Amino acid sequence: MKKWKTILALLMMPIAIYFNWGWFWALFILLGLLHVIKSKEIHFVEVVKEKETPILYWVMIVVWTLLALYSILNYLNILM
């Protein structure tokens, strides 16, 4: 099946919202982050490629990493 990961993610999103699965969003961000690092480009508002705008690319990587860490720490009730 083509694009099975995308289809699975789309199906899981409303389930995660309904059941308030914080861990899902942390996993979702981490998987997206891994894909971005592997492909060397981010599709956000527009395509950001590491070769064309390396500073913006790495700033976005840092922001996504912080969002993933926040989601994980929030899920584990480590944040106040």
mmCIF file of the N, C-alpha and C atoms, coordinates in Angstrom:
data_MODEL
# 
_entry.id   MODEL 
# 
loop_
_atom_site.group_PDB 
_atom_site.id 
_atom_site.type_symbol 
_atom_site.label_atom_id 
_atom_site.label_alt_id 
_atom_site.label_comp_id 
_atom_site.label_asym_id 
_atom_site.label_entity_id 
_atom_site.label_seq_id 
_atom_site.pdbx_PDB_ins_code 
_atom_site.Cartn_x 
_atom_site.Cartn_y 
_atom_site.Cartn_z 
_atom_site.occupancy 
_atom_site.B_iso_or_equiv 
_atom_site.pdbx_formal_charge 
_atom_site.auth_seq_id 
_atom_site.auth_comp_id 
_atom_site.auth_asym_id 
_atom_site.auth_atom_id 
_atom_site.pdbx_PDB_model_num 
ATOM 1   N N  . MET A 1 1  ? 0.848   -1.174 0.000  1.00 0.00 ? 1  MET A N  1 
ATOM 2   C CA . MET A 1 1  ? 0.000   0.000  0.000  1.00 0.00 ? 1  MET A CA 1 
ATOM 3   C C  . MET A 1 1  ? 0.896   1.241  0.000  1.00 0.00 ? 1  MET A C  1 
ATOM 4   N N  . LYS A 1 2  ? 0.594   2.158  -0.885 1.00 0.00 ? 2  LYS A N  1 
ATOM 5   C CA . LYS A 1 2  ? 1.357   3.394  -0.981 1.00 0.00 ? 2  LYS A CA 1 
ATOM 6   C C  . LYS A 1 2  ? 0.996   4.339  0.157  1.00 0.00 ? 2  LYS A C  1 
ATOM 7   N N  . LYS A 1 3  ? 2.008   4.982  0.689  1.00 0.00 ? 3  LYS A N  1 
ATOM 8   C CA . LYS A 1 3  ? 1.832   6.016  1.718  1.00 0.00 ? 3  LYS A CA 1 
ATOM 9   C C  . LYS A 1 3  ? 1.075   5.509  2.943  1.00 0.00 ? 3  LYS A C  1 
ATOM 10  N N  . TRP A 1 4  ? 1.343   4.291  3.349  1.00 0.00 ? 4  TRP A N  1 
ATOM 11  C CA . TRP A 1 4  ? 0.631   3.697  4.480  1.00 0.00 ? 4  TRP A CA 1 
ATOM 12  C C  . TRP A 1 4  ? 0.921   4.435  5.789  1.00 0.00 ? 4  TRP A C  1 
ATOM 13  N N  . LYS A 1 5  ? 2.123   4.991  5.933  1.00 0.00 ? 5  LYS A N  1 
ATOM 14  C CA . LYS A 1 5  ? 2.453   5.723  7.163  1.00 0.00 ? 5  LYS A CA 1 
ATOM 15  C C  . LYS A 1 5  ? 1.620   7.001  7.277  1.00 0.00 ? 5  LYS A C  1 
ATOM 16  N N  . THR A 1 6  ? 1.432   7.675  6.157  1.00 0.00 ? 6  THR A N  1 
ATOM 17  C CA . THR A 1 6  ? 0.629   8.898  6.156  1.00 0.00 ? 6  THR A CA 1 
ATOM 18  C C  . THR A 1 6  ? -0.829  8.577  6.463  1.00 0.00 ? 6  THR A C  1 
ATOM 19  N N  . ILE A 1 7  ? -1.338  7.532  5.852  1.00 0.00 ? 7  ILE A N  1 
ATOM 20  C CA . ILE A 1 7  ? -2.725  7.125  6.081  1.00 0.00 ? 7  ILE A CA 1 
ATOM 21  C C  . ILE A 1 7  ? -2.921  6.728  7.541  1.00 0.00 ? 7  ILE A C  1 
ATOM 22  N N  . LEU A 1 8  ? -1.985  5.964  8.088  1.00 0.00 ? 8  LEU A N  1 
ATOM 23  C CA . LEU A 1 8  ? -2.070  5.543  9.489  1.00 0.00 ? 8  LEU A CA 1 
ATOM 24  C C  . LEU A 1 8  ? -2.038  6.758  10.425 1.00 0.00 ? 8  LEU A C  1 
ATOM 25  N N  . ALA A 1 9  ? -1.156  7.706  10.142 1.00 0.00 ? 9  ALA A N  1 
ATOM 26  C CA . ALA A 1 9  ? -1.064  8.910  10.970 1.00 0.00 ? 9  ALA A CA 1 
ATOM 27  C C  . ALA A 1 9  ? -2.369  9.701  10.925 1.00 0.00 ? 9  ALA A C  1 
ATOM 28  N N  . LEU A 1 10 ? -2.945  9.832  9.744  1.00 0.00 ? 10 LEU A N  1 
ATOM 29  C CA . LEU A 1 10 ? -4.216  10.557 9.618  1.00 0.00 ? 10 LEU A CA 1 
ATOM 30  C C  . LEU A 1 10 ? -5.343  9.865  10.379 1.00 0.00 ? 10 LEU A C  1 
ATOM 31  N N  . LEU A 1 11 ? -5.351  8.557  10.370 1.00 0.00 ? 11 LEU A N  1 
ATOM 32  C CA . LEU A 1 11 ? -6.370  7.808  11.107 1.00 0.00 ? 11 LEU A CA 1 
ATOM 33  C C  . LEU A 1 11 ? -6.153  7.901  12.620 1.00 0.00 ? 11 LEU A C  1 
ATOM 34  N N  . MET A 1 12 ? -4.899  7.932  13.042 1.00 0.00 ? 12 MET A N  1 
ATOM 35  C CA . MET A 1 12 ? -4.586  7.966  14.465 1.00 0.00 ? 12 MET A CA 1 
ATOM 36  C C  . MET A 1 12 ? -4.807  9.347  15.091 1.00 0.00 ? 12 MET A C  1 
ATOM 37  N N  . MET A 1 13 ? -4.708  10.406 14.307 1.00 0.00 ? 13 MET A N  1 
ATOM 38  C CA . MET A 1 13 ? -4.831  11.754 14.851 1.00 0.00 ? 13 MET A CA 1 
ATOM 39  C C  . MET A 1 13 ? -6.165  12.005 15.557 1.00 0.00 ? 13 MET A C  1 
ATOM 40  N N  . PRO A 1 14 ? -7.311  11.707 14.943 1.00 0.00 ? 14 PRO A N  1 
ATOM 41  C CA . PRO A 1 14 ? -8.572  11.951 15.680 1.00 0.00 ? 14 PRO A CA 1 
ATOM 42  C C  . PRO A 1 14 ? -8.712  11.044 16.907 1.00 0.00 ? 14 PRO A C  1 
ATOM 43  N N  . ILE A 1 15 ? -8.155  9.838  16.834 1.00 0.00 ? 15 ILE A N  1 
ATOM 44  C CA . ILE A 1 15 ? -8.195  8.933  17.986 1.00 0.00 ? 15 ILE A CA 1 
ATOM 45  C C  . ILE A 1 15 ? -7.371  9.520  19.130 1.00 0.00 ? 15 ILE A C  1 
ATOM 46  N N  . ALA A 1 16 ? -6.193  10.046 18.785 1.00 0.00 ? 16 ALA A N  1 
ATOM 47  C CA . ALA A 1 16 ? -5.323  10.658 19.796 1.00 0.00 ? 16 ALA A CA 1 
ATOM 48  C C  . ALA A 1 16 ? -5.989  11.888 20.420 1.00 0.00 ? 16 ALA A C  1 
ATOM 49  N N  . ILE A 1 17 ? -6.691  12.654 19.622 1.00 0.00 ? 17 ILE A N  1 
ATOM 50  C CA . ILE A 1 17 ? -7.402  13.825 20.152 1.00 0.00 ? 17 ILE A CA 1 
ATOM 51  C C  . ILE A 1 17 ? -8.523  13.369 21.084 1.00 0.00 ? 17 ILE A C  1 
ATOM 52  N N  . TYR A 1 18 ? -9.297  12.389 20.653 1.00 0.00 ? 18 TYR A N  1 
ATOM 53  C CA . TYR A 1 18 ? -10.423 11.897 21.449 1.00 0.00 ? 18 TYR A CA 1 
ATOM 54  C C  . TYR A 1 18 ? -9.967  11.343 22.794 1.00 0.00 ? 18 TYR A C  1 
ATOM 55  N N  . PHE A 1 19 ? -8.918  10.532 22.789 1.00 0.00 ? 19 PHE A N  1 
ATOM 56  C CA . PHE A 1 19 ? -8.434  9.901  24.017 1.00 0.00 ? 19 PHE A CA 1 
ATOM 57  C C  . PHE A 1 19 ? -7.380  10.737 24.756 1.00 0.00 ? 19 PHE A C  1 
ATOM 58  N N  . ASN A 1 20 ? -7.079  11.937 24.225 1.00 0.00 ? 20 ASN A N  1 
ATOM 59  C CA . ASN A 1 20 ? -6.114  12.839 24.841 1.00 0.00 ? 20 ASN A CA 1 
ATOM 60  C C  . ASN A 1 20 ? -4.763  12.157 25.062 1.00 0.00 ? 20 ASN A C  1 
ATOM 61  N N  . TRP A 1 21 ? -4.246  11.543 24.009 1.00 0.00 ? 21 TRP A N  1 
ATOM 62  C CA . TRP A 1 21 ? -2.967  10.839 24.074 1.00 0.00 ? 21 TRP A CA 1 
ATOM 63  C C  . TRP A 1 21 ? -1.822  11.826 23.859 1.00 0.00 ? 21 TRP A C  1 
ATOM 64  N N  . GLY A 1 22 ? -1.235  12.302 24.927 1.00 0.00 ? 22 GLY A N  1 
ATOM 65  C CA . GLY A 1 22 ? -0.099  13.201 24.823 1.00 0.00 ? 22 GLY A CA 1 
ATOM 66  C C  . GLY A 1 22 ? 1.120   12.516 24.230 1.00 0.00 ? 22 GLY A C  1 
ATOM 67  N N  . TRP A 1 23 ? 1.282   11.236 24.533 1.00 0.00 ? 23 TRP A N  1 
ATOM 68  C CA . TRP A 1 23 ? 2.431   10.491 24.014 1.00 0.00 ? 23 TRP A CA 1 
ATOM 69  C C  . TRP A 1 23 ? 2.400   10.421 22.494 1.00 0.00 ? 23 TRP A C  1 
ATOM 70  N N  . PHE A 1 24 ? 1.212   10.399 21.907 1.00 0.00 ? 24 PHE A N  1 
ATOM 71  C CA . PHE A 1 24 ? 1.101   10.313 20.454 1.00 0.00 ? 24 PHE A CA 1 
ATOM 72  C C  . PHE A 1 24 ? 1.716   11.535 19.790 1.00 0.00 ? 24 PHE A C  1 
ATOM 73  N N  . TRP A 1 25 ? 1.447   12.715 20.340 1.00 0.00 ? 25 TRP A N  1 
ATOM 74  C CA . TRP A 1 25 ? 1.956   13.948 19.740 1.00 0.00 ? 25 TRP A CA 1 
ATOM 75  C C  . TRP A 1 25 ? 3.466   14.027 19.872 1.00 0.00 ? 25 TRP A C  1 
ATOM 76  N N  . ALA A 1 26 ? 3.997   13.549 20.987 1.00 0.00 ? 26 ALA A N  1 
ATOM 77  C CA . ALA A 1 26 ? 5.455   13.507 21.149 1.00 0.00 ? 26 ALA A CA 1 
ATOM 78  C C  . ALA A 1 26 ? 6.065   12.577 20.112 1.00 0.00 ? 26 ALA A C  1 
ATOM 79  N N  . LEU A 1 27 ? 5.479   11.406 19.938 1.00 0.00 ? 27 LEU A N  1 
ATOM 80  C CA . LEU A 1 27 ? 5.955   10.444 18.939 1.00 0.00 ? 27 LEU A CA 1 
ATOM 81  C C  . LEU A 1 27 ? 5.812   11.009 17.530 1.00 0.00 ? 27 LEU A C  1 
ATOM 82  N N  . PHE A 1 28 ? 4.702   11.646 17.272 1.00 0.00 ? 28 PHE A N  1 
ATOM 83  C CA . PHE A 1 28 ? 4.429   12.233 15.960 1.00 0.00 ? 28 PHE A CA 1 
ATOM 84  C C  . PHE A 1 28 ? 5.482   13.288 15.606 1.00 0.00 ? 28 PHE A C  1 
ATOM 85  N N  . ILE A 1 29 ? 5.801   14.150 16.568 1.00 0.00 ? 29 ILE A N  1 
ATOM 86  C CA . ILE A 1 29 ? 6.816   15.187 16.339 1.00 0.00 ? 29 ILE A CA 1 
ATOM 87  C C  . ILE A 1 29 ? 8.189   14.553 16.146 1.00 0.00 ? 29 ILE A C  1 
ATOM 88  N N  . LEU A 1 30 ? 8.526   13.558 16.965 1.00 0.00 ? 30 LEU A N  1 
ATOM 89  C CA . LEU A 1 30 ? 9.831   12.898 16.843 1.00 0.00 ? 30 LEU A CA 1 
ATOM 90  C C  . LEU A 1 30 ? 9.997   12.192 15.503 1.00 0.00 ? 30 LEU A C  1 
ATOM 91  N N  . LEU A 1 31 ? 8.959   11.501 15.054 1.00 0.00 ? 31 LEU A N  1 
ATOM 92  C CA . LEU A 1 31 ? 9.034   10.833 13.749 1.00 0.00 ? 31 LEU A CA 1 
ATOM 93  C C  . LEU A 1 31 ? 9.179   11.856 12.622 1.00 0.00 ? 31 LEU A C  1 
ATOM 94  N N  . GLY A 1 32 ? 8.455   12.951 12.725 1.00 0.00 ? 32 GLY A N  1 
ATOM 95  C CA . GLY A 1 32 ? 8.597   14.019 11.735 1.00 0.00 ? 32 GLY A CA 1 
ATOM 96  C C  . GLY A 1 32 ? 9.992   14.620 11.755 1.00 0.00 ? 32 GLY A C  1 
ATOM 97  N N  . LEU A 1 33 ? 10.535  14.776 12.950 1.00 0.00 ? 33 LEU A N  1 
ATOM 98  C CA . LEU A 1 33 ? 11.881  15.320 13.099 1.00 0.00 ? 33 LEU A CA 1 
ATOM 99  C C  . LEU A 1 33 ? 12.919  14.399 12.467 1.00 0.00 ? 33 LEU A C  1 
ATOM 100 N N  . LEU A 1 34 ? 12.786  13.116 12.679 1.00 0.00 ? 34 LEU A N  1 
ATOM 101 C CA . LEU A 1 34 ? 13.710  12.155 12.058 1.00 0.00 ? 34 LEU A CA 1 
ATOM 102 C C  . LEU A 1 34 ? 13.636  12.214 10.537 1.00 0.00 ? 34 LEU A C  1 
ATOM 103 N N  . HIS A 1 35 ? 12.431  12.325 10.013 1.00 0.00 ? 35 HIS A N  1 
ATOM 104 C CA . HIS A 1 35 ? 12.264  12.418 8.559  1.00 0.00 ? 35 HIS A CA 1 
ATOM 105 C C  . HIS A 1 35 ? 12.901  13.698 8.018  1.00 0.00 ? 35 HIS A C  1 
ATOM 106 N N  . VAL A 1 36 ? 12.716  14.791 8.723  1.00 0.00 ? 36 VAL A N  1 
ATOM 107 C CA . VAL A 1 36 ? 13.272  16.077 8.299  1.00 0.00 ? 36 VAL A CA 1 
ATOM 108 C C  . VAL A 1 36 ? 14.798  16.024 8.273  1.00 0.00 ? 36 VAL A C  1 
ATOM 109 N N  . ILE A 1 37 ? 15.398  15.437 9.302  1.00 0.00 ? 37 ILE A N  1 
ATOM 110 C CA . ILE A 1 37 ? 16.861  15.347 9.358  1.00 0.00 ? 37 ILE A CA 1 
ATOM 111 C C  . ILE A 1 37 ? 17.377  14.439 8.244  1.00 0.00 ? 37 ILE A C  1 
ATOM 112 N N  . LYS A 1 38 ? 16.664  13.359 7.982  1.00 0.00 ? 38 LYS A N  1 
ATOM 113 C CA . LYS A 1 38 ? 17.074  12.421 6.925  1.00 0.00 ? 38 LYS A CA 1 
ATOM 114 C C  . LYS A 1 38 ? 16.959  13.056 5.533  1.00 0.00 ? 38 LYS A C  1 
ATOM 115 N N  . SER A 1 39 ? 15.881  13.779 5.297  1.00 0.00 ? 39 SER A N  1 
ATOM 116 C CA . SER A 1 39 ? 15.634  14.349 3.958  1.00 0.00 ? 39 SER A CA 1 
ATOM 117 C C  . SER A 1 39 ? 16.328  15.686 3.735  1.00 0.00 ? 39 SER A C  1 
ATOM 118 N N  . LYS A 1 40 ? 16.781  16.336 4.810  1.00 0.00 ? 40 LYS A N  1 
ATOM 119 C CA . LYS A 1 40 ? 17.467  17.635 4.737  1.00 0.00 ? 40 LYS A CA 1 
ATOM 120 C C  . LYS A 1 40 ? 16.569  18.757 4.226  1.00 0.00 ? 40 LYS A C  1 
ATOM 121 N N  . GLU A 1 41 ? 15.249  18.580 4.367  1.00 0.00 ? 41 GLU A N  1 
ATOM 122 C CA . GLU A 1 41 ? 14.331  19.659 4.018  1.00 0.00 ? 41 GLU A CA 1 
ATOM 123 C C  . GLU A 1 41 ? 13.072  19.569 4.869  1.00 0.00 ? 41 GLU A C  1 
ATOM 124 N N  . ILE A 1 42 ? 12.502  20.735 5.134  1.00 0.00 ? 42 ILE A N  1 
ATOM 125 C CA . ILE A 1 42 ? 11.307  20.851 5.964  1.00 0.00 ? 42 ILE A CA 1 
ATOM 126 C C  . ILE A 1 42 ? 10.206  21.464 5.115  1.00 0.00 ? 42 ILE A C  1 
ATOM 127 N N  . HIS A 1 43 ? 9.044   20.872 5.164  1.00 0.00 ? 43 HIS A N  1 
ATOM 128 C CA . HIS A 1 43 ? 7.875   21.437 4.497  1.00 0.00 ? 43 HIS A CA 1 
ATOM 129 C C  . HIS A 1 43 ? 7.009   22.056 5.583  1.00 0.00 ? 43 HIS A C  1 
ATOM 130 N N  . PHE A 1 44 ? 7.155   23.350 5.759  1.00 0.00 ? 44 PHE A N  1 
ATOM 131 C CA . PHE A 1 44 ? 6.405   24.048 6.793  1.00 0.00 ? 44 PHE A CA 1 
ATOM 132 C C  . PHE A 1 44 ? 5.417   24.968 6.082  1.00 0.00 ? 44 PHE A C  1 
ATOM 133 N N  . VAL A 1 45 ? 5.629   26.234 6.091  1.00 0.00 ? 45 VAL A N  1 
ATOM 134 C CA . VAL A 1 45 ? 4.807   27.144 5.296  1.00 0.00 ? 45 VAL A CA 1 
ATOM 135 C C  . VAL A 1 45 ? 5.292   27.104 3.850  1.00 0.00 ? 45 VAL A C  1 
ATOM 136 N N  . GLU A 1 46 ? 6.586   26.883 3.715  1.00 0.00 ? 46 GLU A N  1 
ATOM 137 C CA . GLU A 1 46 ? 7.207   26.684 2.415  1.00 0.00 ? 46 GLU A CA 1 
ATOM 138 C C  . GLU A 1 46 ? 8.368   25.709 2.624  1.00 0.00 ? 46 GLU A C  1 
ATOM 139 N N  . VAL A 1 47 ? 8.947   25.254 1.555  1.00 0.00 ? 47 VAL A N  1 
ATOM 140 C CA . VAL A 1 47 ? 10.042  24.294 1.666  1.00 0.00 ? 47 VAL A CA 1 
ATOM 141 C C  . VAL A 1 47 ? 11.295  25.022 2.155  1.00 0.00 ? 47 VAL A C  1 
ATOM 142 N N  . VAL A 1 48 ? 11.904  24.481 3.197  1.00 0.00 ? 48 VAL A N  1 
ATOM 143 C CA . VAL A 1 48 ? 13.157  25.014 3.729  1.00 0.00 ? 48 VAL A CA 1 
ATOM 144 C C  . VAL A 1 48 ? 14.191  23.905 3.609  1.00 0.00 ? 48 VAL A C  1 
ATOM 145 N N  . LYS A 1 49 ? 15.216  24.147 2.795  1.00 0.00 ? 49 LYS A N  1 
ATOM 146 C CA . LYS A 1 49 ? 16.252  23.140 2.561  1.00 0.00 ? 49 LYS A CA 1 
ATOM 147 C C  . LYS A 1 49 ? 17.531  23.529 3.291  1.00 0.00 ? 49 LYS A C  1 
ATOM 148 N N  . GLU A 1 50 ? 18.215  22.529 3.815  1.00 0.00 ? 50 GLU A N  1 
ATOM 149 C CA . GLU A 1 50 ? 19.455  22.787 4.543  1.00 0.00 ? 50 GLU A CA 1 
ATOM 150 C C  . GLU A 1 50 ? 20.498  23.466 3.659  1.00 0.00 ? 50 GLU A C  1 
ATOM 151 N N  . LYS A 1 51 ? 20.598  23.049 2.398  1.00 0.00 ? 51 LYS A N  1 
ATOM 152 C CA . LYS A 1 51 ? 21.598  23.632 1.496  1.00 0.00 ? 51 LYS A CA 1 
ATOM 153 C C  . LYS A 1 51 ? 21.321  25.101 1.191  1.00 0.00 ? 51 LYS A C  1 
ATOM 154 N N  . GLU A 1 52 ? 20.047  25.469 1.070  1.00 0.00 ? 52 GLU A N  1 
ATOM 155 C CA . GLU A 1 52 ? 19.689  26.839 0.692  1.00 0.00 ? 52 GLU A CA 1 
ATOM 156 C C  . GLU A 1 52 ? 19.700  27.805 1.872  1.00 0.00 ? 52 GLU A C  1 
ATOM 157 N N  . THR A 1 53 ? 19.143  27.389 3.012  1.00 0.00 ? 53 THR A N  1 
ATOM 158 C CA . THR A 1 53 ? 19.056  28.256 4.195  1.00 0.00 ? 53 THR A CA 1 
ATOM 159 C C  . THR A 1 53 ? 19.397  27.435 5.446  1.00 0.00 ? 53 THR A C  1 
ATOM 160 N N  . PRO A 1 54 ? 20.693  27.148 5.635  1.00 0.00 ? 54 PRO A N  1 
ATOM 161 C CA . PRO A 1 54 ? 21.083  26.267 6.746  1.00 0.00 ? 54 PRO A CA 1 
ATOM 162 C C  . PRO A 1 54 ? 20.733  26.809 8.135  1.00 0.00 ? 54 PRO A C  1 
ATOM 163 N N  . ILE A 1 55 ? 20.829  28.104 8.335  1.00 0.00 ? 55 ILE A N  1 
ATOM 164 C CA . ILE A 1 55 ? 20.519  28.642 9.666  1.00 0.00 ? 55 ILE A CA 1 
ATOM 165 C C  . ILE A 1 55 ? 19.037  28.464 9.982  1.00 0.00 ? 55 ILE A C  1 
ATOM 166 N N  . LEU A 1 56 ? 18.175  28.828 9.053  1.00 0.00 ? 56 LEU A N  1 
ATOM 167 C CA . LEU A 1 56 ? 16.739  28.660 9.261  1.00 0.00 ? 56 LEU A CA 1 
ATOM 168 C C  . LEU A 1 56 ? 16.388  27.185 9.436  1.00 0.00 ? 56 LEU A C  1 
ATOM 169 N N  . TYR A 1 57 ? 16.998  26.329 8.641  1.00 0.00 ? 57 TYR A N  1 
ATOM 170 C CA . TYR A 1 57 ? 16.757  24.883 8.741  1.00 0.00 ? 57 TYR A CA 1 
ATOM 171 C C  . TYR A 1 57 ? 17.076  24.395 10.150 1.00 0.00 ? 57 TYR A C  1 
ATOM 172 N N  . TRP A 1 58 ? 18.250  24.759 10.690 1.00 0.00 ? 58 TRP A N  1 
ATOM 173 C CA . TRP A 1 58 ? 18.657  24.271 12.012 1.00 0.00 ? 58 TRP A CA 1 
ATOM 174 C C  . TRP A 1 58 ? 17.879  24.940 13.138 1.00 0.00 ? 58 TRP A C  1 
ATOM 175 N N  . VAL A 1 59 ? 17.462  26.182 12.948 1.00 0.00 ? 59 VAL A N  1 
ATOM 176 C CA . VAL A 1 59 ? 16.592  26.810 13.946 1.00 0.00 ? 59 VAL A CA 1 
ATOM 177 C C  . VAL A 1 59 ? 15.280  26.038 14.040 1.00 0.00 ? 59 VAL A C  1 
ATOM 178 N N  . MET A 1 60 ? 14.742  25.647 12.888 1.00 0.00 ? 60 MET A N  1 
ATOM 179 C CA . MET A 1 60 ? 13.498  24.880 12.886 1.00 0.00 ? 60 MET A CA 1 
ATOM 180 C C  . MET A 1 60 ? 13.697  23.499 13.512 1.00 0.00 ? 60 MET A C  1 
ATOM 181 N N  . ILE A 1 61 ? 14.836  22.871 13.284 1.00 0.00 ? 61 ILE A N  1 
ATOM 182 C CA . ILE A 1 61 ? 15.141  21.581 13.915 1.00 0.00 ? 61 ILE A CA 1 
ATOM 183 C C  . ILE A 1 61 ? 15.156  21.744 15.436 1.00 0.00 ? 61 ILE A C  1 
ATOM 184 N N  . VAL A 1 62 ? 15.791  22.808 15.909 1.00 0.00 ? 62 VAL A N  1 
ATOM 185 C CA . VAL A 1 62 ? 15.850  23.056 17.356 1.00 0.00 ? 62 VAL A CA 1 
ATOM 186 C C  . VAL A 1 62 ? 14.442  23.289 17.918 1.00 0.00 ? 62 VAL A C  1 
ATOM 187 N N  . VAL A 1 63 ? 13.634  24.084 17.230 1.00 0.00 ? 63 VAL A N  1 
ATOM 188 C CA . VAL A 1 63 ? 12.270  24.359 17.688 1.00 0.00 ? 63 VAL A CA 1 
ATOM 189 C C  . VAL A 1 63 ? 11.473  23.066 17.757 1.00 0.00 ? 63 VAL A C  1 
ATOM 190 N N  . TRP A 1 64 ? 11.537  22.239 16.721 1.00 0.00 ? 64 TRP A N  1 
ATOM 191 C CA . TRP A 1 64 ? 10.801  20.971 16.724 1.00 0.00 ? 64 TRP A CA 1 
ATOM 192 C C  . TRP A 1 64 ? 11.305  20.040 17.820 1.00 0.00 ? 64 TRP A C  1 
ATOM 193 N N  . THR A 1 65 ? 12.613  20.044 18.063 1.00 0.00 ? 65 THR A N  1 
ATOM 194 C CA . THR A 1 65 ? 13.173  19.219 19.132 1.00 0.00 ? 65 THR A CA 1 
ATOM 195 C C  . THR A 1 65 ? 12.647  19.681 20.483 1.00 0.00 ? 65 THR A C  1 
ATOM 196 N N  . LEU A 1 66 ? 12.606  20.992 20.697 1.00 0.00 ? 66 LEU A N  1 
ATOM 197 C CA . LEU A 1 66 ? 12.070  21.518 21.951 1.00 0.00 ? 66 LEU A CA 1 
ATOM 198 C C  . LEU A 1 66 ? 10.585  21.187 22.113 1.00 0.00 ? 66 LEU A C  1 
ATOM 199 N N  . LEU A 1 67 ? 9.834   21.247 21.024 1.00 0.00 ? 67 LEU A N  1 
ATOM 200 C CA . LEU A 1 67 ? 8.418   20.867 21.085 1.00 0.00 ? 67 LEU A CA 1 
ATOM 201 C C  . LEU A 1 67 ? 8.255   19.388 21.441 1.00 0.00 ? 67 LEU A C  1 
ATOM 202 N N  . ALA A 1 68 ? 9.083   18.546 20.874 1.00 0.00 ? 68 ALA A N  1 
ATOM 203 C CA . ALA A 1 68 ? 9.025   17.116 21.186 1.00 0.00 ? 68 ALA A CA 1 
ATOM 204 C C  . ALA A 1 68 ? 9.379   16.879 22.649 1.00 0.00 ? 68 ALA A C  1 
ATOM 205 N N  . LEU A 1 69 ? 10.439  17.521 23.131 1.00 0.00 ? 69 LEU A N  1 
ATOM 206 C CA . LEU A 1 69 ? 10.824  17.368 24.536 1.00 0.00 ? 69 LEU A CA 1 
ATOM 207 C C  . LEU A 1 69 ? 9.734   17.877 25.468 1.00 0.00 ? 69 LEU A C  1 
ATOM 208 N N  . TYR A 1 70 ? 9.142   19.003 25.139 1.00 0.00 ? 70 TYR A N  1 
ATOM 209 C CA . TYR A 1 70 ? 8.046   19.533 25.942 1.00 0.00 ? 70 TYR A CA 1 
ATOM 210 C C  . TYR A 1 70 ? 6.882   18.542 25.990 1.00 0.00 ? 70 TYR A C  1 
ATOM 211 N N  . SER A 1 71 ? 6.533   17.975 24.843 1.00 0.00 ? 71 SER A N  1 
ATOM 212 C CA . SER A 1 71 ? 5.434   17.012 24.798 1.00 0.00 ? 71 SER A CA 1 
ATOM 213 C C  . SER A 1 71 ? 5.738   15.786 25.652 1.00 0.00 ? 71 SER A C  1 
ATOM 214 N N  . ILE A 1 72 ? 6.956   15.294 25.568 1.00 0.00 ? 72 ILE A N  1 
ATOM 215 C CA . ILE A 1 72 ? 7.336   14.110 26.347 1.00 0.00 ? 72 ILE A CA 1 
ATOM 216 C C  . ILE A 1 72 ? 7.320   14.429 27.843 1.00 0.00 ? 72 ILE A C  1 
ATOM 217 N N  . LEU A 1 73 ? 7.942   15.538 28.227 1.00 0.00 ? 73 LEU A N  1 
ATOM 218 C CA . LEU A 1 73 ? 7.988   15.909 29.643 1.00 0.00 ? 73 LEU A CA 1 
ATOM 219 C C  . LEU A 1 73 ? 6.603   16.209 30.187 1.00 0.00 ? 73 LEU A C  1 
ATOM 220 N N  . ASN A 1 74 ? 5.766   16.824 29.398 1.00 0.00 ? 74 ASN A N  1 
ATOM 221 C CA . ASN A 1 74 ? 4.400   17.100 29.808 1.00 0.00 ? 74 ASN A CA 1 
ATOM 222 C C  . ASN A 1 74 ? 3.624   15.792 29.995 1.00 0.00 ? 74 ASN A C  1 
ATOM 223 N N  . TYR A 1 75 ? 3.788   14.867 29.083 1.00 0.00 ? 75 TYR A N  1 
ATOM 224 C CA . TYR A 1 75 ? 3.106   13.564 29.190 1.00 0.00 ? 75 TYR A CA 1 
ATOM 225 C C  . TYR A 1 75 ? 3.549   12.823 30.440 1.00 0.00 ? 75 TYR A C  1 
ATOM 226 N N  . LEU A 1 76 ? 4.840   12.895 30.765 1.00 0.00 ? 76 LEU A N  1 
ATOM 227 C CA . LEU A 1 76 ? 5.370   12.198 31.931 1.00 0.00 ? 76 LEU A CA 1 
ATOM 228 C C  . LEU A 1 76 ? 5.138   12.972 33.232 1.00 0.00 ? 76 LEU A C  1 
ATOM 229 N N  . ASN A 1 77 ? 4.427   14.085 33.161 1.00 0.00 ? 77 ASN A N  1 
ATOM 230 C CA . ASN A 1 77 ? 4.116   14.931 34.309 1.00 0.00 ? 77 ASN A CA 1 
ATOM 231 C C  . ASN A 1 77 ? 5.376   15.422 35.028 1.00 0.00 ? 77 ASN A C  1 
ATOM 232 N N  . ILE A 1 78 ? 6.421   15.669 34.277 1.00 0.00 ? 78 ILE A N  1 
ATOM 233 C CA . ILE A 1 78 ? 7.656   16.193 34.848 1.00 0.00 ? 78 ILE A CA 1 
ATOM 234 C C  . ILE A 1 78 ? 7.575   17.723 34.929 1.00 0.00 ? 78 ILE A C  1 
ATOM 235 N N  . LEU A 1 79 ? 6.804   18.325 34.031 1.00 0.00 ? 79 LEU A N  1 
ATOM 236 C CA . LEU A 1 79 ? 6.626   19.776 34.055 1.00 0.00 ? 79 LEU A CA 1 
ATOM 237 C C  . LEU A 1 79 ? 5.607   20.138 35.120 1.00 0.00 ? 79 LEU A C  1 
ATOM 238 N N  . MET A 1 80 ? 5.756   21.286 35.690 1.00 0.00 ? 80 MET A N  1 
ATOM 239 C CA . MET A 1 80 ? 4.824   21.736 36.725 1.00 0.00 ? 80 MET A CA 1 
ATOM 240 C C  . MET A 1 80 ? 3.603   22.356 36.086 1.00 0.00 ? 80 MET A C  1 
# 
